[in-house]
Amino acid sequence: MSHNSIAVLISGRGSNMLALQRACADGRVAARIVLVLSNDPAAAGLALAREQGLRVEALERRGFPSRAAYEQALGDRIEASGAELICLAGFMRRLGPGFVQRFRGRVLNIHPSLLPAFPGLDAQHQAWEYGARVSGCTVHFVDQQLDHGPIILQQVVEVDPRDSAESIAGRILEREHDTYWRAVQLYFERRLELEGRRVMILPRGRSADARQSE
C-alpha cells in the first residue's frame, strides 16, 4: 500500500473524480490518484480520467459468478494499485459487507443530501418533492448500510420554492466538488478520529496517529 494514494470508483460522468484530480494536481490535496475504476466500460468518466493521464480499468459485474466474486476481484485490483484510500464518486453499486470489512476505515463516499435525510437514489429529487428548504451534500465513511456511515463533512444548499430538482442538483454538485477534496485532505493529514458514530476533526498538527500512541 502506497501512502497518500487514492483509487476512485465511478459509474458515470466522473465530475467528482475530476474535481479530486484537480485538487491533487494543484496541491490542495497531498495525494495522487493511482486508479480510476468503473463497473461500466462506457462510463464517460473513464475518458476524462484518460485525458488526465490516469490509470483506468473497467470491471463489469456480469463477468463474475457472484457478487462476492466480483467484489473480491474489485478489491484485488485496488490492492494491486497500492491505493491507501478508496473514494466512491458516483459508484452505482452497493458494496457488500466483505468488501467493506476488507477496507474498513479506508472507503469514503459523497452523497447529494444532508444525511441522514434522503438516502439512496435521486436524493436531489427526493428533497425537491418533499419541499425541503435546505439540502446539500455529505462526505462519510462507508459502512455496511446504505448512505449510513459516520459523517465527516457536510455543506448546506438553500432551496428556493421556485427551484426545480435540476437546479437544486446543479448547486449541490458545485458543493460536492468543494467538499470532497477537503475531506480527503483531512484523511491524509490523519486528522479524522472515529468515536462511535462521531468523526472528530483534530486541530492542525495533531494527528489521530499521534493521539493513539499517547
Secondary structure, 3 states (H helix, E strand, C coil): CCCCEEEEEECCCCHHHHHHHHHHHCCCCCCEEEEEEECCCCCHHHHHHHHCCCCEEECCHHHCCCHHHHHHHHHHHHHHHCCCEEEECCCCCCCCHHHHHHCCCCEEEEECCCCCCCCCCCHHHHHHHHCCCEEEEEEEECCCCCCCCCEEEEEEEECCCCCCHHHHHHHHHHHHHHHHHHHHHHHHCCCEEEECCEEEECCCCCCHHHHHHC
